[in-house]
């Protein structure tokens, strides 16, 4: 399986990407503690002199079992160079915790960044959640199931948008023992892990990016979530990239692929469009 391949080589791959990403004209903060009880930290990237810029909180993938925030410094720098404040938090993983644990960690990261946005040059009212693979699932669940952000005093409608890269949003039935372990054995518990089950018309705008040759997270996940959003007359955009697989979609944000990346371009267009809408609709002081 793909995840087994990644377990053996992803650290080296990301080291290479990080080595070519550079730090010029960026304000990079590492090991920013956002949850002391579990020693959880994030990395924050911003253009030098940032002020009131859109914020992206990016959640990395790894089947909810693997990954480190440090591996994705190249992603933080790529987006920060485009005029964004980017936070990449860690979260606990299975088997240390089940879904309630990593979802609570993610929600705390979002709440912390919302509260401290100005310290890094970000605008707390223009915050986007973004993720790849399992990270897209985590972000999507916060954007659809109100209990997660609700537990930290926020609401999904306060988000400017959600950007999902090859996310699993509708992946029942579960057959992998690890997934059953993290999401539950009963039908009701498993149903509570599916973002599609919580779309009720109170979601932020969504941009769903998906490669047509993804054999790890099937494109039907993206199409299903988009269908639910449209049924509720919610704003959703879908971008399908022919010939692109699961990891290739993520790597299209890296140097040198980002120079011609449709995914990066589509992401920036979405962010700037909805950031302008949020700013334009804010009440006058």
SVG drawing of the C-alpha trace seen along z (x, -y; Angstrom):
<svg xmlns="http://www.w3.org/2000/svg" viewBox="-30 -53 49 58">
<polyline fill="none" stroke="black" stroke-width="0.4" points="0.0,0.0 1.1,-3.6 1.2,-4.4 3.8,-1.7 6.0,-3.2 5.7,-6.6 6.6,-5.3 10.0,-4.3 10.9,-7.3 8.8,-10.4 11.2,-11.8 14.0,-11.9 11.7,-13.3 10.6,-16.1 14.1,-16.9 15.0,-17.4 12.0,-19.7 12.8,-21.7 16.4,-22.1 15.4,-23.8 12.6,-26.0 14.8,-28.8 13.9,-31.4 14.5,-34.7 12.1,-37.5 10.0,-35.2 9.3,-35.3 9.5,-31.7 8.6,-30.7 9.3,-27.1 8.1,-25.2 5.3,-27.5 3.4,-25.8 -0.3,-25.9 -1.4,-23.1 0.9,-22.6 -1.0,-19.7 0.1,-17.4 3.3,-19.4 1.7,-20.2 3.4,-22.8 3.0,-24.4 5.2,-26.2 4.1,-29.7 5.3,-31.2 4.6,-34.8 6.0,-37.3 8.4,-39.8 6.3,-42.7 3.0,-40.9 -0.1,-42.8 -3.7,-41.7 -3.0,-38.9 -5.3,-35.9 -4.4,-32.9 -4.2,-29.3 -4.0,-26.5 -2.7,-23.5 -3.1,-19.9 -0.8,-17.3 -1.8,-13.7 -0.4,-10.3 -3.4,-8.1 -4.0,-9.7 -1.0,-7.6 2.1,-9.3 3.7,-12.7 5.4,-15.7 4.9,-19.4 8.6,-19.9 8.3,-17.8 6.0,-20.4 8.1,-23.5 8.2,-23.7 4.4,-24.0 4.4,-26.8 7.1,-28.7 5.4,-28.2 2.1,-29.7 3.8,-32.4 5.6,-33.7 2.2,-34.2 1.2,-36.7 -0.4,-34.4 0.2,-33.6 0.5,-29.9 0.3,-27.7 1.2,-24.0 0.3,-22.3 1.1,-18.8 -1.6,-16.6 -1.6,-13.3 -2.1,-10.2 -3.5,-6.7 -2.9,-4.5 -1.9,-7.1 -5.4,-8.6 -8.5,-7.9 -10.6,-10.4 -11.7,-12.4 -8.1,-13.0 -6.7,-14.2 -9.8,-16.2 -9.6,-18.0 -5.9,-18.8 -6.8,-20.2 -9.6,-22.4 -7.2,-23.7 -4.7,-24.7 -7.3,-26.6 -8.5,-28.4 -5.0,-29.3 -4.2,-30.7 -7.5,-32.6 -6.6,-34.2 -3.0,-35.0 -3.4,-35.9 -2.3,-39.5 1.0,-38.4 2.0,-37.0 0.5,-39.6 -2.7,-37.6 -6.4,-38.7 -8.4,-36.4 -11.5,-37.1 -10.0,-35.7 -8.9,-32.2 -8.9,-29.2 -8.5,-25.6 -6.5,-23.5 -5.3,-19.9 -4.0,-17.0 -5.4,-13.4 -6.1,-12.6 -5.4,-16.3 -8.1,-17.3 -10.4,-15.0 -9.6,-16.6 -10.1,-20.1 -13.3,-19.1 -14.8,-17.6 -14.2,-20.9 -15.8,-22.7 -18.9,-20.5 -19.4,-19.1 -20.0,-22.0 -19.1,-20.2 -15.3,-20.3 -14.9,-24.1 -17.8,-24.6 -15.8,-23.1 -13.2,-25.8 -15.6,-28.7 -15.7,-29.0 -18.1,-28.2 -17.6,-26.9 -19.3,-30.0 -16.5,-32.1 -14.1,-30.4 -13.4,-32.1 -13.1,-28.8 -11.9,-25.2 -9.4,-23.8 -9.2,-20.1 -6.5,-18.2 -7.4,-14.6 -9.4,-14.2 -11.4,-11.2 -14.8,-12.7 -17.1,-9.7 -15.2,-6.4 -17.5,-3.9 -17.5,-1.0 -14.3,-0.6 -12.3,2.6 -8.8,1.7 -8.4,2.7 -6.5,-0.6 -9.3,-2.7 -11.9,-0.7 -9.8,-1.2 -9.6,-5.0 -13.1,-5.7 -15.1,-3.0 -16.8,0.3 -20.5,-0.7 -22.3,-2.2 -23.1,-5.4 -19.6,-5.9 -18.2,-5.3 -20.9,-7.6 -19.7,-10.4 -16.3,-10.3 -17.7,-11.2 -17.8,-14.9 -20.5,-14.3 -22.9,-13.4 -22.8,-16.9 -23.3,-19.2 -26.4,-21.2 -26.1,-24.6 -23.9,-26.2 -20.5,-25.5 -17.8,-27.9 -17.1,-28.0 -15.1,-25.0 -12.5,-24.3 -12.0,-20.6 -8.8,-19.6 -8.5,-16.0 -6.3,-14.0 -8.2,-11.7 -5.5,-9.0 -5.6,-8.9 -5.8,-5.3 -5.4,-5.8 -8.2,-8.2 -10.8,-7.7 -12.1,-10.8 -15.7,-9.8 -14.9,-11.3 -14.6,-14.7 -17.6,-14.3 -19.7,-13.1 -18.9,-16.1 -19.4,-18.5 -22.8,-16.9 -23.9,-17.4 -22.7,-21.0 -24.7,-21.8 -27.8,-20.1 -27.6,-22.6 -27.0,-25.5 -23.6,-26.0 -20.6,-27.4 -18.3,-24.7 -15.7,-24.5 -14.2,-21.3 -11.0,-21.0 -10.1,-17.6 -6.6,-17.2 -6.2,-14.6 -3.3,-12.1 -2.5,-13.3 -2.2,-10.9 -2.4,-11.2 1.1,-12.4 1.7,-14.2 -1.2,-16.6 0.5,-17.5 3.9,-17.8 2.6,-20.2 2.8,-22.9 6.6,-22.3 9.6,-23.8 10.0,-23.6 6.5,-22.1 4.8,-25.0 5.9,-27.3 3.3,-25.6 1.0,-24.2 -2.7,-24.6 -3.5,-23.5 -1.5,-26.3 -3.0,-28.8 -6.5,-27.6 -5.9,-27.7 -4.7,-31.3 -7.6,-32.4 -10.0,-30.9 -8.3,-32.4 -8.1,-35.9 -11.7,-35.8 -13.1,-34.8 -10.7,-36.9 -11.9,-40.0 -15.5,-38.9 -14.9,-38.7 -13.1,-42.0 -15.7,-43.7 -18.6,-42.4 -17.1,-43.4 -19.1,-46.1 -17.5,-49.6 -15.8,-50.6"/>
</svg>
